[in-house]
Every structure is written in C-alpha cells, then in structure tokens.
Amino acid sequence: MTIVDARGLSCPQPVLMTQQALQLNPDGCRVLVDNPAAQANITRFANKAGYAVETSEEDGDYILMIKK
C-alpha cells in the first residue's frame, strides 16, 4: 500500500499528493497529516471520489486509511 507523508504541509498540497497516490494505486493508500484541516479536506476529497476513509490519531498525527 502506498504511504503519503504530508505532515508539515498545508492545503491543498496534501490533497494533491493523495490524489496522485490514488491515480497510481486506485485500490487505496495510507496518508499521514498533522493538522485537522488537511484531514478534513482529504476525507472530503476521498469520499467524493468513492473511497471509504478510516481515520485514527497517534501522537498528534492523523492516519487516514483510504480504501475502495
């Protein structure tokens, strides 16, 4: 599974990185972000693209598992 590390980046860069990862691996990816805005924007994008998103939080980072 592709891992996208977008910690420390501001939107829209994490969303664009996620979009690129899903184009390369349409089955899904794992995304790491460190702010709630990026987490919300990626979740919204993935849901609109037909993906399910499971979010967990660890040490202040958000881990998003995006799957078809």
C-alpha positions as CSV (number, residue, x, y, z in Angstrom):
1,M,0.0,0.0,0.0
2,T,1.2,3.5,-0.9
3,I,2.0,5.7,2.0
4,V,1.7,9.5,1.6
5,D,3.5,11.5,4.3
6,A,2.1,15.0,4.1
7,R,2.9,16.1,7.6
8,G,4.1,19.7,7.8
9,L,2.4,20.6,4.6
10,S,-0.6,23.0,4.2
11,C,-3.6,22.5,1.8
12,P,-4.0,22.0,-1.0
13,Q,-0.7,20.1,-1.2
14,P,-1.8,17.0,1.0
15,V,-5.0,16.6,-1.1
16,L,-3.0,16.8,-4.4
17,M,-0.5,14.3,-3.0
18,T,-3.3,11.9,-2.1
19,Q,-5.0,12.4,-5.5
20,Q,-1.7,11.5,-7.2
21,A,-1.2,8.4,-5.0
22,L,-4.7,7.2,-5.8
23,Q,-4.1,7.6,-9.5
24,L,-1.0,5.3,-9.2
25,N,-2.7,2.9,-6.8
26,P,-6.5,3.0,-7.3
27,D,-7.1,0.4,-4.5
28,G,-6.2,2.9,-1.8
29,C,-3.4,4.4,0.2
30,R,-2.4,5.5,3.7
31,V,-2.0,9.2,4.4
32,L,-0.2,10.9,7.3
33,V,-1.1,14.5,8.1
34,D,-0.6,16.7,11.2
35,N,-3.5,19.1,11.1
36,P,-7.3,18.8,11.2
37,A,-7.9,20.9,8.1
38,A,-5.8,18.6,5.9
39,Q,-7.5,15.6,7.5
40,A,-11.0,17.0,6.7
41,N,-10.1,18.1,3.2
42,I,-8.6,14.7,2.3
43,T,-11.5,12.9,3.8
44,R,-13.9,15.0,1.7
45,F,-12.0,14.5,-1.5
46,A,-11.7,10.7,-1.0
47,N,-15.4,10.4,-0.2
48,K,-16.4,12.3,-3.3
49,A,-14.1,10.1,-5.3
50,G,-15.9,7.0,-4.0
51,Y,-13.4,5.9,-1.3
52,A,-14.0,4.9,2.3
53,V,-11.8,6.6,4.9
54,E,-10.9,5.3,8.3
55,T,-9.1,7.9,10.5
56,S,-7.1,7.4,13.6
57,E,-4.9,9.7,15.7
58,E,-1.5,8.9,17.0
59,D,0.9,11.4,18.7
60,G,-0.8,14.4,17.2
61,D,-0.8,13.0,13.7
62,Y,-3.8,11.8,11.7
63,I,-3.6,8.5,9.9
64,L,-6.1,8.1,7.1
65,M,-6.6,4.7,5.6
66,I,-8.3,5.2,2.2
67,K,-9.8,2.2,0.5
68,K,-12.2,1.5,-2.4
